[in-house]
Amino acid sequence: MEAFYEYCEFIFRTVVQYGILLMEFIGVAIIVFTALKSAIDLLRKRDYVRLELAQGIAIALEFKLGGEVLRTTLVRDWRELGIVGAICALRAVMTLLIHWEIKGEEGRIGVEAAHNEKVLSKAKTTNGSN
């Protein structure tokens, strides 16, 4: 019975370690892809580059945080738990700050869009009366 328990623990640890690796890889891949896309968009002077970059980083951080949560299942002592907890807390704070930045950028874009719509409407009215 003890051999079965050790085998189950080995399988569990292996699945969790591969899960952590997968979550971390997906997070890094999203960051790299978003950074490259944003750099290209910046060179092309497209709108909403900051918003798309912030959204990509936020999604990547969610995956990285998921990897840390999985890592907590492998923790064996309080010191390790403290380190993992600190990493989780830092990533959670970073995610909150990025979401705050996204909301601010969305608000700025909304104000710009409303202003542009007002200018276009005024131009159409002016051109229509000539």
N, CA, C and O atoms as a DFTB+ gen file, in Angstrom:
520 C
 N C O
     1  1       0.818      -1.203       0.000
     2  2       0.000       0.000       0.000
     3  2       0.859       1.263       0.000
     4  3       0.519       2.257      -0.640
     5  1       1.962       1.210       0.717
     6  2       2.844       2.375       0.774
     7  2       3.470       2.645      -0.593
     8  3       3.674       3.801      -0.963
     9  1       3.773       1.596      -1.338
    10  2       4.329       1.766      -2.679
    11  2       3.310       2.444      -3.593
    12  3       3.678       3.277      -4.421
    13  1       2.045       2.095      -3.448
    14  2       0.990       2.717      -4.241
    15  2       0.878       4.207      -3.896
    16  3       0.719       5.051      -4.779
    17  1       0.965       4.513      -2.593
    18  2       0.909       5.909      -2.145
    19  2       2.069       6.711      -2.738
    20  3       1.865       7.824      -3.223
    21  1       3.268       6.162      -2.704
    22  2       4.434       6.848      -3.257
    23  2       4.299       7.028      -4.769
    24  3       4.688       8.060      -5.316
    25  1       3.744       6.014      -5.438
    26  2       3.534       6.112      -6.878
    27  2       2.525       7.216      -7.209
    28  3       2.739       7.996      -8.137
    29  1       1.435       7.280      -6.454
    30  2       0.431       8.337      -6.656
    31  2       1.031       9.713      -6.401
    32  3       0.749      10.662      -7.134
    33  1       1.852       9.823      -5.371
    34  2       2.498      11.100      -5.073
    35  2       3.455      11.497      -6.205
    36  3       3.535      12.666      -6.582
    37  1       4.177      10.508      -6.737
    38  2       5.079      10.771      -7.867
    39  2       4.294      11.278      -9.072
    40  3       4.698      12.245      -9.717
    41  1       3.177      10.628      -9.375
    42  2       2.339      11.042     -10.523
    43  2       1.810      12.457     -10.274
    44  3       1.848      13.302     -11.168
    45  1       1.319      12.713      -9.061
    46  2       0.786      14.036      -8.726
    47  2       1.856      15.104      -8.905
    48  3       1.606      16.128      -9.540
    49  1       3.050      14.877      -8.350
    50  2       4.127      15.849      -8.462
    51  2       4.500      16.096      -9.925
    52  3       4.735      17.235     -10.328
    53  1       4.552      15.038     -10.702
    54  2       4.905      15.162     -12.117
    55  2       3.866      15.975     -12.876
    56  3       4.211      16.869     -13.648
    57  1       2.593      15.663     -12.654
    58  2       1.515      16.403     -13.334
    59  2       1.557      17.878     -12.932
    60  3       1.420      18.756     -13.783
    61  1       1.743      18.148     -11.653
    62  2       1.787      19.541     -11.180
    63  2       2.999      20.263     -11.761
    64  3       2.884      21.410     -12.195
    65  1       4.154      19.608     -11.775
    66  2       5.350      20.256     -12.319
    67  2       5.191      20.573     -13.806
    68  3       5.594      21.645     -14.258
    69  1       4.607      19.651     -14.565
    70  2       4.353      19.940     -15.979
    71  2       3.285      21.023     -16.140
    72  3       3.354      21.832     -17.066
    73  1       2.312      21.040     -15.252
    74  2       1.298      22.094     -15.279
    75  2       1.913      23.460     -15.018
    76  3       1.587      24.437     -15.693
    77  1       2.809      23.522     -14.030
    78  2       3.509      24.776     -13.728
    79  2       4.326      25.211     -14.937
    80  3       4.294      26.377     -15.331
    81  1       5.051      24.277     -15.518
    82  2       5.873      24.580     -16.683
    83  2       5.008      25.090     -17.839
    84  3       5.379      26.049     -18.516
    85  1       3.880      24.462     -18.062
    86  2       2.975      24.870     -19.136
    87  2       2.415      26.272     -18.882
    88  3       2.405      27.110     -19.783
    89  1       1.951      26.526     -17.659
    90  2       1.403      27.844     -17.328
    91  2       2.465      28.933     -17.481
    92  3       2.193      29.997     -18.037
    93  1       3.672      28.665     -16.987
    94  2       4.753      29.645     -17.101
    95  2       5.110      29.878     -18.575
    96  3       5.327      31.017     -18.988
    97  1       5.171      28.810     -19.361
    98  2       5.505      28.934     -20.778
    99  2       4.454      29.762     -21.512
   100  3       4.791      30.639     -22.307
   101  1       3.183      29.481     -21.244
   102  2       2.115      30.241     -21.903
   103  2       2.222      31.723     -21.532
   104  3       2.070      32.589     -22.393
   105  1       2.481      32.015     -20.258
   106  2       2.637      33.404     -19.821
   107  2       3.780      34.111     -20.537
   108  3       3.630      35.246     -20.988
   109  1       4.916      33.440     -20.639
   110  2       6.071      34.031     -21.326
   111  2       5.772      34.203     -22.811
   112  3       6.109      35.233     -23.394
   113  1       5.144      33.208     -23.427
   114  2       4.820      33.292     -24.856
   115  2       3.881      34.469     -25.138
   116  3       4.042      35.170     -26.137
   117  1       2.912      34.679     -24.264
   118  2       1.982      35.799     -24.443
   119  2       2.723      37.130     -24.326
   120  3       2.477      38.049     -25.108
   121  1       3.623      37.236     -23.360
   122  2       4.387      38.478     -23.187
   123  2       5.241      38.756     -24.425
   124  3       5.256      39.877     -24.932
   125  1       5.948      37.740     -24.908
   126  2       6.807      37.924     -26.078
   127  2       5.975      38.303     -27.304
   128  3       6.319      39.241     -28.025
   129  1       4.880      37.575     -27.541
   130  2       4.023      37.860     -28.688
   131  2       3.451      39.269     -28.605
   132  3       3.457      40.008     -29.589
   133  1       2.954      39.637     -27.422
   134  2       2.355      40.964     -27.245
   135  2       3.397      42.063     -27.426
   136  3       3.112      43.098     -28.027
   137  1       4.602      41.840     -26.907
   138  2       5.658      42.848     -27.047
   139  2       6.037      43.042     -28.507
   140  3       6.188      44.175     -28.964
   141  1       6.192      41.945     -29.244
   142  2       6.530      42.056     -30.664
   143  2       5.419      42.751     -31.453
   144  3       5.684      43.631     -32.271
   145  1       4.175      42.345     -31.198
   146  2       3.034      42.949     -31.887
   147  2       2.944      44.437     -31.560
   148  3       2.697      45.257     -32.445
   149  1       3.142      44.783     -30.299
   150  2       3.070      46.185     -29.894
   151  2       4.199      47.006     -30.507
   152  3       3.993      48.159     -30.885
   153  1       5.388      46.422     -30.608
   154  2       6.507      47.139     -31.231
   155  2       6.206      47.418     -32.700
   156  3       6.480      48.510     -33.199
   157  1       5.649      46.438     -33.383
   158  2       5.286      46.631     -34.796
   159  2       4.190      47.688     -34.909
   160  3       4.263      48.573     -35.762
   161  1       3.174      47.596     -34.047
   162  2       2.089      48.582     -34.076
   163  2       2.600      49.982     -33.752
   164  3       2.119      50.966     -34.315
   165  1       3.568      50.074     -32.850
   166  2       4.137      51.371     -32.498
   167  2       4.872      51.977     -33.688
   168  3       4.762      53.175     -33.949
   169  1       5.623      51.143     -34.410
   170  2       6.319      51.633     -35.607
   171  2       5.343      52.067     -36.692
   172  3       5.637      52.980     -37.463
   173  1       4.196      51.424     -36.755
   174  2       3.175      51.783     -37.739
   175  2       2.277      52.915     -37.242
   176  3       1.352      53.338     -37.935
   177  1       2.561      53.399     -36.036
   178  2       1.838      54.513     -35.417
   179  2       0.343      54.239     -35.312
   180  3      -0.485      55.097     -35.621
   181  1       0.016      53.035     -34.874
   182  2      -1.386      52.672     -34.696
   183  2      -1.874      53.128     -33.332
   184  3      -1.100      53.280     -32.387
   185  1      -3.183      53.342     -33.259
   186  2      -3.797      53.734     -31.994
   187  2      -3.913      52.518     -31.085
   188  3      -3.829      51.381     -31.548
   189  1      -4.099      52.750     -29.837
   190  2      -4.399      51.727     -28.829
   191  2      -3.246      50.760     -28.556
   192  3      -3.487      49.661     -28.056
   193  1      -2.002      51.133     -28.868
   194  2      -0.856      50.254     -28.624
   195  2      -0.696      50.009     -27.131
   196  3      -0.494      48.871     -26.705
   197  1      -0.786      51.061     -26.340
   198  2      -0.620      50.918     -24.885
   199  2      -1.689      50.017     -24.300
   200  3      -1.401      49.187     -23.437
   201  1      -2.916      50.173     -24.760
   202  2      -4.018      49.363     -24.246
   203  2      -3.800      47.890     -24.569
   204  3      -3.952      47.038     -23.695
   205  1      -3.451      47.586     -25.799
   206  2      -3.238      46.197     -26.193
   207  2      -2.040      45.591     -25.471
   208  3      -2.078      44.419     -25.098
   209  1      -0.987      46.361     -25.270
   210  2       0.178      45.872     -24.537
   211  2      -0.191      45.573     -23.085
   212  3       0.180      44.528     -22.551
   213  1      -0.911      46.478     -22.457
   214  2      -1.318      46.275     -21.064
   215  2      -2.236      45.059     -20.932
   216  3      -2.116      44.295     -19.974
   217  1      -3.142      44.878     -21.877
   218  2      -4.040      43.718     -21.828
   219  2      -3.257      42.424     -21.993
   220  3      -3.534      41.445     -21.300
   221  1      -2.291      42.404     -22.890
   222  2      -1.468      41.208     -23.080
   223  2      -0.664      40.877     -21.838
   224  3      -0.577      39.714     -21.445
   225  1      -0.075      41.889     -21.216
   226  2       0.699      41.664     -19.992
   227  2      -0.205      41.167     -18.878
   228  3       0.184      40.285     -18.113
   229  1      -1.408      41.721     -18.775
   230  2      -2.345      41.277     -17.735
   231  2      -2.721      39.805     -17.918
   232  3      -2.773      39.051     -16.947
   233  1      -2.979      39.406     -19.143
   234  2      -3.313      38.001     -19.396
   235  2      -2.124      37.109     -19.067
   236  3      -2.285      36.054     -18.454
   237  1      -0.930      37.533     -19.473
   238  2       0.272      36.748     -19.183
   239  2       0.481      36.600     -17.682
   240  3       0.838      35.522     -17.207
   241  1       0.260      37.673     -16.937
   242  2       0.417      37.605     -15.485
   243  2      -0.594      36.659     -14.850
   244  3      -0.292      36.020     -13.842
   245  1      -1.780      36.562     -15.420
   246  2      -2.777      35.624     -14.900
   247  2      -2.272      34.189     -15.050
   248  3      -2.436      33.376     -14.141
   249  1      -1.661      33.878     -16.190
   250  2      -1.099      32.544     -16.374
   251  2       0.061      32.300     -15.413
   252  3       0.168      31.227     -14.821
   253  1       0.926      33.299     -15.262
   254  2       2.064      33.149     -14.349
   255  2       1.578      32.982     -12.911
   256  3       2.151      32.206     -12.146
   257  1       0.528      33.706     -12.546
   258  2      -0.040      33.562     -11.212
   259  2      -0.651      32.177     -11.034
   260  3      -0.557      31.586      -9.958
   261  1      -1.274      31.661     -12.084
   262  2      -1.808      30.299     -12.043
   263  2      -0.708      29.277     -11.794
   264  3      -0.906      28.312     -11.056
   265  1       0.451      29.489     -12.410
   266  2       1.594      28.608     -12.160
   267  2       2.042      28.664     -10.712
   268  3       2.403      27.640     -10.132
   269  1       2.023      29.849     -10.125
   270  2       2.403      29.982      -8.707
   271  2       1.396      29.292      -7.791
   272  3       1.777      28.675      -6.796
   273  1       0.120      29.395      -8.125
   274  2      -0.902      28.721      -7.325
   275  2      -0.683      27.209      -7.380
   276  3      -0.788      26.525      -6.362
   277  1      -0.380      26.693      -8.564
   278  2      -0.063      25.272      -8.675
   279  2       1.162      24.913      -7.845
   280  3       1.217      23.848      -7.230
   281  1       2.137      25.807      -7.834
   282  2       3.370      25.550      -7.088
   283  2       3.096      25.389      -5.589
   284  3       3.826      24.677      -4.900
   285  1       2.054      26.045      -5.086
   286  2       1.754      25.930      -3.654
   287  2       1.408      24.498      -3.259
   288  3       1.552      24.136      -2.091
   289  1       0.956      23.679      -4.199
   290  2       0.624      22.291      -3.857
   291  2       1.861      21.450      -3.609
   292  3       1.759      20.367      -3.032
   293  1       3.030      21.918      -4.032
   294  2       4.271      21.168      -3.853
   295  2       5.089      21.648      -2.666
   296  3       6.124      21.062      -2.351
   297  1       4.644      22.694      -2.012
   298  2       5.394      23.295      -0.909
   299  2       5.429      22.334       0.284
   300  3       4.418      21.742       0.662
   301  1       6.616      22.201       0.858
   302  2       6.793      21.267       1.982
   303  2       7.038      21.942       3.340
   304  3       6.806      21.323       4.378
   305  1       7.502      23.195       3.349
   306  2       7.721      23.856       4.636
   307  2       7.291      25.321       4.582
   308  3       6.962      25.847       3.519
   309  1       7.300      25.960       5.733
   310  2       6.792      27.327       5.859
   311  2       7.633      28.335       5.092
   312  3       7.106      29.310       4.556
   313  1       8.935      28.103       5.039
   314  2       9.816      29.033       4.323
   315  2       9.458      29.063       2.840
   316  3       9.333      30.134       2.245
   317  1       9.297      27.893       2.257
   318  2       8.904      27.821       0.845
   319  2       7.539      28.469       0.629
   320  3       7.332      29.184      -0.351
   321  1       6.615      28.215       1.546
   322  2       5.283      28.796       1.429
   323  2       5.344      30.324       1.477
   324  3       4.615      31.002       0.753
   325  1       6.208      30.855       2.322
   326  2       6.386      32.309       2.400
   327  2       6.910      32.889       1.097
   328  3       6.450      33.941       0.654
   329  1       7.868      32.209       0.483
   330  2       8.435      32.668      -0.785
   331  2       7.374      32.630      -1.879
   332  3       7.207      33.596      -2.623
   333  1       6.659      31.513      -1.976
   334  2       5.612      31.390      -2.994
   335  2       4.503      32.409      -2.741
   336  3       3.982      33.013      -3.679
   337  1       4.144      32.600      -1.466
   338  2       3.124      33.588      -1.121
   339  2       3.541      34.995      -1.509
   340  3       2.728      35.771      -2.010
   341  1       4.813      35.329      -1.280
   342  2       5.315      36.658      -1.647
   343  2       5.286      36.849      -3.166
   344  3       4.932      37.921      -3.655
   345  1       5.657      35.813      -3.900
   346  2       5.616      35.899      -5.366
   347  2       4.181      36.079      -5.833
   348  3       3.907      36.901      -6.708
   349  1       3.257      35.308      -5.248
   350  2       1.837      35.444      -5.613
   351  2       1.340      36.850      -5.309
   352  3       0.639      37.452      -6.122
   353  1       1.696      37.369      -4.158
   354  2       1.250      38.709      -3.773
   355  2       1.791      39.767      -4.744
   356  3       1.056      40.661      -5.164
   357  1       3.067      39.662      -5.095
   358  2       3.649      40.622      -6.036
   359  2       2.979      40.557      -7.399
   360  3       2.692      41.589      -8.006
   361  1       2.732      39.345      -7.878
   362  2       2.083      39.209      -9.184
   363  2       0.643      39.699      -9.135
   364  3       0.150      40.278     -10.103
   365  1      -0.032      39.471      -8.014
   366  2      -1.407      39.951      -7.880
   367  2      -1.435      41.479      -7.873
   368  3      -2.299      42.086      -8.506
   369  1      -0.499      42.099      -7.164
   370  2      -0.423      43.565      -7.139
   371  2      -0.106      44.101      -8.533
   372  3      -0.689      45.094      -8.968
   373  1       0.811      43.448      -9.224
   374  2       1.137      43.877     -10.594
   375  2      -0.086      43.768     -11.498
   376  3      -0.336      44.649     -12.321
   377  1      -0.844      42.691     -11.343
   378  2      -2.053      42.514     -12.143
   379  2      -3.064      43.616     -11.851
   380  3      -3.668      44.164     -12.772
   381  1      -3.250      43.940     -10.583
   382  2      -4.174      45.014     -10.214
   383  2      -3.733      46.355     -10.804
   384  3      -4.555      47.117     -11.314
   385  1      -2.438      46.634     -10.729
   386  2      -1.931      47.890     -11.287
   387  2      -2.117      47.943     -12.800
   388  3      -2.454      48.991     -13.352
   389  1      -1.903      46.834     -13.457
   390  2      -2.079      46.817     -14.910
   391  2      -3.550      46.976     -15.270
   392  3      -3.879      47.674     -16.230
   393  1      -4.448      46.330     -14.502
   394  2      -5.879      46.509     -14.762
   395  2      -6.290      47.966     -14.527
   396  3      -7.131      48.498     -15.252
   397  1      -5.708      48.603     -13.530
   398  2      -5.971      50.019     -13.269
   399  2      -5.494      50.853     -14.462
   400  3      -6.181      51.780     -14.890
   401  1      -4.315      50.518     -14.996
   402  2      -3.786      51.213     -16.169
   403  2      -4.691      50.999     -17.376
   404  3      -4.920      51.924     -18.155
   405  1      -5.202      49.784     -17.530
   406  2      -6.110      49.483     -18.650
   407  2      -7.364      50.332     -18.548
   408  3      -7.805      50.909     -19.542
   409  1      -7.944      50.416     -17.353
   410  2      -9.161      51.228     -17.169
   411  2      -8.887      52.690     -17.505
   412  3      -9.707      53.343     -18.150
   413  1      -7.746      53.202     -17.073
   414  2      -7.388      54.578     -17.383
   415  2      -7.201      54.801     -18.865
   416  3      -7.635      55.818     -19.406
   417  1      -6.556      53.851     -19.528
   418  2      -6.335      53.962     -20.970
   419  2      -7.649      53.860     -21.727
   420  3      -7.859      54.581     -22.703
   421  1      -8.539      52.970     -21.289
   422  2      -9.852      52.858     -21.921
   423  2     -10.637      54.148     -21.757
   424  3     -11.324      54.582     -22.681
   425  1     -10.537      54.763     -20.580
   426  2     -11.203      56.047     -20.360
   427  2     -10.644      57.133     -21.252
   428  3     -11.395      57.933     -21.809
   429  1      -9.320      57.165     -21.392
   430  2      -8.680      58.162     -22.255
   431  2      -9.101      57.954     -23.703
   432  3      -9.392      58.913     -24.418
   433  1      -9.130      56.705     -24.126
   434  2      -9.528      56.403     -25.504
   435  2     -10.990      56.780     -25.726
   436  3     -11.342      57.291     -26.789
   437  1     -11.844      56.531     -24.731
   438  2     -13.255      56.901     -24.840
   439  2     -13.433      58.396     -24.984
   440  3     -14.255      58.849     -25.781
   441  1     -12.674      59.171     -24.225
   442  2     -12.738      60.630     -24.318
   443  2     -12.264      61.086     -25.694
   444  3     -12.884      61.952     -26.312
   445  1     -11.158      60.500     -26.177
   446  2     -10.656      60.860     -27.504
   447  2     -11.664      60.503     -28.590
   448  3     -11.875      61.280     -29.521
   449  1     -12.286      59.335     -28.478
   450  2     -13.269      58.901     -29.482
   451  2     -14.473      59.846     -29.485
   452  3     -14.973      60.213     -30.548
   453  1     -14.934      60.235     -28.302
   454  2     -16.069      61.156     -28.217
   455  2     -15.695      62.508     -28.828
   456  3     -16.491      63.120     -29.540
   457  1     -14.483      62.962     -28.541
   458  2     -14.026      64.234     -29.105
   459  2     -13.939      64.147     -30.628
   460  3     -14.386      65.050     -31.337
   461  1     -13.363      63.056     -31.122
   462  2     -13.250      62.882     -32.583
   463  2     -14.618      62.813     -33.240
   464  3     -14.813      63.361     -34.324
   465  1     -15.566      62.144     -32.594
   466  2     -16.933      62.049     -33.132
   467  2     -17.579      63.432     -33.181
   468  3     -18.278      63.769     -34.137
   469  1     -17.337      64.224     -32.144
   470  2     -17.892      65.572     -32.089
   471  2     -17.300      66.442     -33.204
   472  3     -18.019      67.198     -33.857
   473  1     -15.984      66.326     -33.415
   474  2     -15.319      67.097     -34.464
   475  2     -15.847      66.678     -35.835
   476  3     -16.128      67.529     -36.679
   477  1     -15.983      65.361     -36.059
   478  2     -16.507      64.883     -37.346
   479  2     -17.937      65.349     -37.578
   480  3     -18.300      65.744     -38.687
   481  1     -18.738      65.301     -36.532
   482  2     -20.136      65.730     -36.642
   483  2     -20.200      67.213     -36.994
   484  3     -20.991      67.621     -37.845
   485  1     -19.370      68.014     -36.339
   486  2     -19.326      69.448     -36.603
   487  2     -18.858      69.721     -38.021
   488  3     -19.389      70.606     -38.693
   489  1     -17.856      68.959     -38.485
   490  2     -17.336      69.145     -39.845
   491  2     -18.401      68.781     -40.870
   492  3     -18.532      69.465     -41.886
   493  1     -19.153      67.736     -40.630
   494  2     -20.213      67.337     -41.551
   495  2     -21.304      68.409     -41.611
   496  3     -21.826      68.719     -42.682
   497  1     -21.638      68.966     -40.455
   498  2     -22.657      70.010     -40.404
   499  2     -22.177      71.248     -41.150
   500  3     -22.942      71.857     -41.898
   501  1     -20.929      71.621     -40.953
   502  2     -20.346      72.798     -41.616
   503  2     -20.293      72.578     -43.140
   504  3     -20.655      73.463     -43.916
   505  1     -19.840      71.398     -43.547
   506  2     -19.747      71.094     -44.979
   507  2     -21.128      70.972     -45.612
   508  3     -21.293      71.302     -46.787
   509  1     -22.095      70.518     -44.880
   510  2     -23.451      70.363     -45.403
   511  2     -24.140      71.697     -45.607
   512  3     -25.010      71.806     -46.471
   513  1     -23.778      72.721     -44.836
   514  2     -24.450      74.010     -44.955
   515  2     -23.831      74.882     -46.035
   516  3     -24.412      75.900     -46.411
   517  1     -22.633      74.492     -46.555
   518  2     -21.979      75.285     -47.619
   519  2     -22.546      74.999     -48.936
   520  3     -22.114      75.576     -49.933
